[in-house]
Amino acid sequence: MPATPERLHFMTGHATIHLAQADNADGISIIEHYMARDFGPPLHIHHEEAETFHILTGRFRFHRDGDILEVGPGATVHLPKGSRHTFRVLSDEARTLTITNGPFERMIRAASRPTDSDTLPPQTPPTPEQQQALAKICAAHRIDLVGPPID
């Protein structure tokens, strides 16, 4: 039986792990991300997994291997393993499901703080030390940060 969903603060977003890899034989992870306007990770590459985003609420701008895609609720965006990609939240708030089957879930856990809240953490820019720590955690999970977040 799957455990109660785990709630985390990841960067300036909130993550809820609805399906953990440990809870299914296929190693699939489903994480709901709740983010504020302008949330966006650095440009990065996943070397061991693809990522699929299903947009629940809000608007996003995705960059994938030089292509730009703007999407809203109901859209699904697949980012193949090895693609250079990032995204930015365009609306005041947004929610997406992220489906993976590699080290992404473990990276999220390593870079997050547990929370009992369903709210967003403080919206403060990361310090250089936090950026370096994230890069190190990502690299340990076969995710390379290769550029800044998008505008």
Stockholm file with secondary structure:
# STOCKHOLM 1.0

chainA/1-151         MPATPERLHFMTGHATIHLAQADNADGISIIEHYMARDFGPPLHIHHEEAETFHILTGRFRFHRDGDILEVGPGATVHLPKGSRHTFRVLSDEARTLTITNGPFERMIRAASRPTDSDTLPPQTPPTPEQQQALAKICAAHRIDLVGPPID
#=GR chainA/1-151 SS CCCCCEEEEETTEEEEEEECGGGSTTCCEEEEEEEETTCCCCEEEESSCCEEEEEEESCEEEEETTEEEEECTTCEEEECTTCEEEEEECSSEEEEEEEESSTHHHHHHHHEEECSCSSCCCCCCCCHHHHHHHHHHHHHTTEEEEECCCC
#=GC SS_cons         CCCCCEEEEETTEEEEEEECGGGSTTCCEEEEEEEETTCCCCEEEESSCCEEEEEEESCEEEEETTEEEEECTTCEEEECTTCEEEEEECSSEEEEEEEESSTHHHHHHHHEEECSCSSCCCCCCCCHHHHHHHHHHHHHTTEEEEECCCC
//
